[in-house]
Amino acid sequence: MDLKRVIKKLDSFKLITLPAIIIAFLIFVSMLIVYFINAYPAIAKYGIDLFIKNVWFASEEASKEVYGLAAPIWGSIYTATIAVCVALPLAIGYAIFVNDYAPKPLKYPLIIISDIMAGLPTIIYGIWGAFILVPILRDTVMKFLYEHFSFIPLFNYPPLSGYSYFAAGILLGIMVTPFAAAIIREAYAMIPRVYREGLVALGATRYETTKVLISYIKPAIISGFILAFGRALGETVAVSLVIGNSFNLTYKLFAPGYTISSLIANQFGNAALYKYMTSVLYAAGLVLFVIGLIVNIIGIYLLKRWREHVQH
């Protein structure tokens, strides 16, 4: 009798939550449709060139307008990749330190500071990045790498202003670290204590114990990667202030560039003056949408493979 009641309650719960799932799915689909409809005029006019060429020529005569989103698309992926490379090691190190090494009086203040950083308005990061971080990176890291390692193509662009892909990537890495760290920290803290005790009993060192325990939270690390990449990919205000906002299509770290988000923020105000610019910006947003979707699908695939590996 009790089992029947439980099953009945579960069925009722499914019926209650089903509308929320349907609404969320419809919102997702409607957003995709709206972006595609508004982007279609630009896609129809420029075709694949809209996404593979690097050009931005606005004109009051519609026939003379020419746009290409290659540089912003590249800039979004490039800066988000730099951000993840910065954020993930910091997030994993933070999770290990807070759970295993931090003294009790220091543990909770560190968690609170991290949570506060995650909730700060992005404009605060942007202003700090533009006036504090960029000069520091330019006068120390960038100049040093340029003067001593310019034979490496990544570092052979002169860091004149400091506003660059590198500055944007580092700032984004700092911004997204608290989000990734929160997921990884909680997952690491939830590992059963018996695992740690068993490893110590087998004679594992502290480093070996930590290394094994980290392997238990691969889903959390993958989730942290997805969250960090998605957050960095869509950041707007802070990036606009430090990236230089230039249509450079290059892998050189110290060159100024553009991202899709900063392009939309900078150009949307005057886009209505031109026939195709608004549609082009919608197309840029559609690309951002698709990139985020692809990253999440890859993340789900990796999680699925990890679960299958654990089960076998």
C-alpha positions, -999 to +999 in steps of 0.1 A: +000+000+000+028+024+009+046+016-023+015+025-043+012+058-025+048+066-033+043+058-070+012+079-071+030+108-055+058+105-080+034+105-109+017+136-095+051+153-091+059+145-128+026+161-139+033+192-118+068+197-131+060+188-168+046+223-176+078+239-164+099+217-187+076+225-216+077+262-209+115+262-207+118+243-240+094+267-257+113+297-245+145+282-259+130+274-292+113+308-295+146+326-288+163+306-315+134+314-340+135+351-332+172+353-337+170+334-370+142+354-384+159+387-376+193+375-388+179+360-421+181+393-441+218+395-435+224+358-441+205+360-473+225+390-485+260+380-475+257+342-473+286+324-458+309+354-462+291+370-432+308+344-410+342+339-426+352+374-437+367+401-416+352+434-428+329+461-413+318+488-436+287+507-427+271+530-452+238+549-455+234+533-490+224+497-484+241+485-515+275+496-501+271+480-467+296+451-462+299+431-430+319+401-419+319+386-384+351+365-385+371+387-361+344+389-334+336+352-336+373+344-333+377+369-305+349+354-285+362+318-287+399+329-282+392+350-251+369+324-236+396+297-241+422+319-224+397+325-196+391+288-191+428+281-191+432+306-163+401+298-143+401+260-141+435+256-124+426+284-100+392+269-093+406+234-087+434+247-065+410+269-046+387+239-040+415+217-027+430+245-005+397+254+011+387+218+019+420+203+028+446+229+038+429+262+049+427+268+087+392+269+101+393+306+109+403+313+072+380+287+055+347+305+057+360+340+049+375+326+017+342+310+007+324+343+015+349+363-006+345+339-035+307+342-034+309+380-032+332+380-062+307+359-082+279+384-074+298+416-082+284+436-112+306+431-142+311+468-147+332+468-115+355+442-130+356+462-163+367+495-147+392+477-125+405+458-155+408+490-177+426+512-151+445+487-129+449+453-145+457+464-181+486+488-170+500+461-147+499+434-174+513+458-201+542+470-180+552+437-165+540+406-182+534+418-218+566+439-221+587+411-205+573+385-229+576+408-259+612+418-251+625+383-243+602+359-262+591+378-293+606+350-314+574+331-304+546+343-327+521+346-298+542+373-282+556+393-311+529+420-312+541+451-294+520+458-263+515+495-269+483+502-250+478+468-233+442+465-244+443+431-261+430+395-263+454+387-235+441+414-211+405+404-219+412+367-214+430+372-180+401+395-168+375+370-179+395+342-162+394+362-129+357+368-134+346+332-140+368+316-114+343+320-086+316+303-106+337+273-115+352+272-080+318+270-063+308+239-083+342+221-078+345+231-041+310+217-032+317+185-052+351+180-036+336+186-001+309+159-007+334+131-014+327+105+013+353+107+041+358+069+039+375+072+005+401+096+020+406+074+050+410+043+028+436+059+007+456+070+037+453+035+052+468+021+020+498+044+024+490+071-001+507+104+004+487+136+007+494+145-029+484+110-041+452+111-020+442+145-035+450+132-070+427+102-067+399+122-050+400+148-079+393+119-103+360+113-084+347+148-093+353+148-131+316+157-137+320+187-115+351+198-133+334+194-167+305+214-154+328+240-141+345+242-176+311+246-193+299+272-169+332+291-171+334+290-209+297+300-213+301+329-189+332+341-205+318+337-240+288+360-233+305+387-211+300+421-225+308+453-205+340+442-189+354+428-222+345+460-241+366+480-217+398+460-220+399+442-254+406+472-276+376+468-299+394+464-332+386+441-361+419+421-358+418+385-369+450+372-353+462+348-327+488+373-313+479+377-277+489+413-273+468+426-303+435+444-297+404+426-309+367+422-307+342+397-293+306+392-304+292+406-272+314+437-273+305+442-309+268+441-302+272+464-272+292+490-292+272+489-324+236+483-314+229+519-305+235+532-341+225+500-359+190+514-368+206+540-390+217+513-415+196+488-433+215+456-426+235+463-394+207+453-370+203+420-389+240+414-388+241+419-351+213+394-347+233+370-368+262+375-345+240+367-315+228+336-333+264+325-337+270+330-300+238+310-293+251+281-315+286+281-299+271+279-264+248+251-275+277+231-290+298+235-259+270+222-237+264+193-260+301+184-258+299+187-221+269+164-219+287+139-241+318+139-219+297+134-188+279+105-204+312+088-214+325+093-178+294+077-163+297+047-187+333+043-178+325+044-140+297+018-144+320-006-163 
